[in-house]
Amino acid sequence: MKDSNKRIRTILIFIVAIPLCFYVLPKAVFYQSVCKGIQESGGLVEDFLFFSFCPTEVIEQWYENLFWQECVKQDQQIPPNAELLISACTDPIVHGMPGGELLFVHEKKTGEAYLLDLRTGEKRQVPNQPLLLERRGIIFLNSELAWLTGQLSPGDEGYRPHYVLDLSDGQKYELIDLRWDFDTTLDNGDLNPDLLPYFTEAEQVFISYEYNSIIALAPNFRQNPKINSYFNQSSFGQGNRPENGELLVKLLKELEVDYEVVDVSLHYVEVPSPNGKYVAREDGIFFSDSDIPVIKDENIPLGYIRGFNGWYYDESGIIFAQPNYYYMPQRLLLEQFFFPYPILKLNLPLP
């Protein structure tokens, strides 16, 4: 009887105290004290109070439980032609690299970020650079360098220049944005010839079709930061709007400048395999210079175009990160929940 009376008094205190505390105490204090106390008490009445007065905690708890249920399920339900590279339970974000030997991985659940060596399985450390953890705005030029894309224009609040990041020591090298330092076109619409040395005298030139841009690095670029440059196709060209990268490729070919394509955006460009045997297109994997399919899009999981993250180094498959989709919880929990997905290697059929 005493235990029963004590329980009733506890419940009455919660009922009276909760509205008062909610208005008197800061919300953070309210959630940390009252909601925690209700949750730890247990029982049907306490559960009702928890759901009624602690919506934030309810949603967080519900999402957390759902996450662990779904991530285990997704790891187990991979296609028969796939290998699990990174568990969905780490909530991973990945960026592919040219050559397919390394994969940049950010595990949101663990906070760990590293370069995964696909040959050995080794995890290599990366610099402690917050910009690396952004979902977008990172293009890996090779296994040593990453381009951290800029934002806005000089003078704008939140402006950020373009950088090249050295993955070995974390050093950032700012790129000259030729759009702001030059009149990029002449009155007749031609490209300003003063820009040409930035391309012709560069040692490494990269094109990103997705970002419609050129990155040009001078010889010994670490010692010559004043002549490393960024250039965007939107800065020049007349007439009909060209396709992404079209004018950049035309320009570099006319200048006889060698370049590398560094993005895996199948919307704008086909991506050849490391040895050139295959090519990844919007509608599947094909043998190079042919329309003979190796894998058709209908045989690849949902979201193939967005999920492609580059080639596996030995051409035996592709790196695939299926885009998250959301689930709308029922009634009380009217918010989106994004399902976790694993990172896979989708194997090509054996010859």
Secondary structure, DSSP 8 states (H G I E B T S, - for coil): -HHHHHHHHHHHHHHHHHHHHHHHS-HHHHIIIIIHHHHHH-SHHHHHHHHHH-HHHHHHHHHHHHHHHHHHHHHH---TTEEEEE-GGG-EEEEE-TTSSEEEEEETTT--EEEEETTT--EEE----GGGG-SSSEEE-SSSEEEE--BS-TTSTT-B--EEEETTT--EEE-EEHHHHS--B-TTS-B-GGGHHHHHT-SEEEEETTTTEEEEE-TTGGG-GGG-EEEEGGGS--SS---TTHHHHHHHHHTT---EE----TTT--EE-TTSSEEEETTEEEETTS--EEEEGGGS-S-HHHHEEEE-TTSSEEEEE----EE---TT--S-EE----EEEEE----
